[in-house]
Amino acid sequence: MAQTAAAQDGAESFMLPQAAPVQLVDPDGRHVHNDMYPLPDGQTLLAEYRQLVIGRRVNEQANALVRQGRLAVYPSSHGQEACQVAAAACLQGQDWMFPTYRDTVAVMARGVDPIQTLTLLRGDWHSGYDPYEHKVSIQATPLATQLLHAVGVAHAAKLKGEDTVVLAMCGDGATSEGDFHEALNFAAVFHLPVVFFVQNNQYAISVPLKHQSVAPSLAHKAIGYGMPGERVDGNDLAALLGVLLKGVDRARAGGGPVLVEAFTYRMQSHTNADDATRYRTDEEVQAWLPRDPIIRLRSYLTGLHLLTEQKEEEFARDAETVAARMRDGLNAEVQVDPEDLFRFVYTEKTAQLREQAAKLREELSRETV
């Protein structure tokens, strides 16, 4: 009995997250030693810093496009760009990403064209890109539904013997949904290669985390499903890379699922339709400004003499190229084909659809006469 209890205690210790979120670079840009997570090399961090700069510019440009009426809605990830960049960086080409509606920067960092990425948020009728081409599922607006799809893909990959890891992304609000718990339980029971990545930005629209959970952290929820959980500073790109890469490597090696909670903050409103001043104070927002992921990594890389003024200018030009692509693509009017209403409903049109399509063609032909 004593040996069984000791083994159980050991398993629980393995599953529990570290006492404080993992941090490898502090807000002042200084290295923080961690025995479990080595610091990524400088060149890797420099390359990902470039993605941070691009991600921030994407958020700025997207917000401007909303004001110009070129995007219907935009859930900004301003301040969360480190989570976005690390999510894409930790995956290999054959792996799958299942993003949320707020993960536009992660989708672009995965290699999806900016205009295709923004098609859904523009209000178009389809996701804008081929999920199979990029191994990126469409951005999901309903909370947590994509997590079930993610474990389904992981289950299929395991049955086929494929070398595939699935990154299932969600926010803190999604952890209150039943789909979240069903997905974790299924992944744990079937020992699937899934990394659940929770970006805890403190608010589910207007509901603060304290009104959703009284657990020590969201990462602690993992132990109830028999999987390890880890907490990480979501504004520390180096720590995110270390924790996520370890989780991905573990899943790829057959170690089963893991839950990673990134502690970050949503600097802007939930979307352009939200007024965040109704539920949080300006002082609270201002307190997070010094923790900005770009400022932090810039300080660290500058201290190593890896980030020069020339590099900064180069990265800014790269970011502006992406922003220009967004402007040019979204300023172009969409060429609408009414036949699309019927073209993609069934492989073979039903008699009713054929009748409706013919009626529409007749009405359109009268308008052009």
C-alpha positions, 0 to 999 in steps of 0.5 A: 500500500505504501509503495502504491501511495508513493507511486501515486504521489510521484505521478501527481507531482509529475502532473502538477505545474511549477509553483510560478509560471515558467519564465526564462526572460524577465520583463527587464530582459534578463535571463532567468535560469530554469533547470527544466527548460533551457533557454533557446539560442539567440538566433532562434529568438531573433528570428521569432522576434521578427515574427513578433514585430510582424504580429504587432503590425498585423494587429494595428493594421487589422484594427485600422481596416475595421475602422475603414469598413474593410473588416467586419470584426477583429479580435485583437491579440495585441499584447499576446503576440508571443503566444501567437508566434510560439504556437506556430514555431513549435510545430512541424510541417505535418502537425496540425493547429486548431486556432480560435478567432483571436489567433490570426497572427498564429495562423499567418505565422504558420504560413497562411496568406494574410488575405486568406486568413482575414477572409472569414473576419471580413464577413465572407462565406468561407474560411478563406484558406484550405485547412489541409494545405496548411494543416491549420483548421479554420478559425473557430468563433464558438468557444471550445468546439475546435478542441473536439475537432482537434482530438478527433484529428489526433485520434485519426493520426494515431490510428493511421500511425502518422507522425502528427502532433495537434496543437489545440488552442483556446482562451480562458473562457473556453475552459468553462465550456463542456467541450473543453472537458470532453476534449481533455478527457477523450485525449487523455483516455486515448493517450493522444498526441495533443497539446492543449494551449490555453491563452489566459488573457484574464477575461472571457469577454467581460467575465474575469477569471476569478468568476470562472474558476477557483482552481490554483490555475487553469493548468491545475485542471490537467491533473484531473484528467491524468495529464501534466499541466504547466504554467508559463509566462505568456509574454515571455517568448523564450519560455513559451518556446521552451514549454510548448516545444517540450510538450510537442516533443513529449506528445510526438514521442508517445507521452500523451496529451499535455495542458499548457496555460499561458498567463498573459493579458488582452490589452485591447477590447474583446473585439471592435464591438466591445467596450472594455472600460465597462468592466476593467480599469485603465490602471489595470491595463497600464500595469501590464504595459511594462510586460509587453513581449516585444519590449522584453525580447528586444531588451534581451537581444539588444543586450546580446548584441544580436538585435542591431538598429539595422535588424530593427529597420529590416524587421519593420520593413518586413512588417510593413510589407505584410501590412501593405498586402493586407491593405491592398487585398482587403481594399479590392472589392470581392467578385461575387458569384451567385452560383456559389449559393448552390455550388458547394451544398452537395456533391451532386445538386438535388432537384430542388437546388437545380430548380432554385439555381435556374430560377436565380439565373432567370432573374439575373438575366432579366436584370441585365437586359 
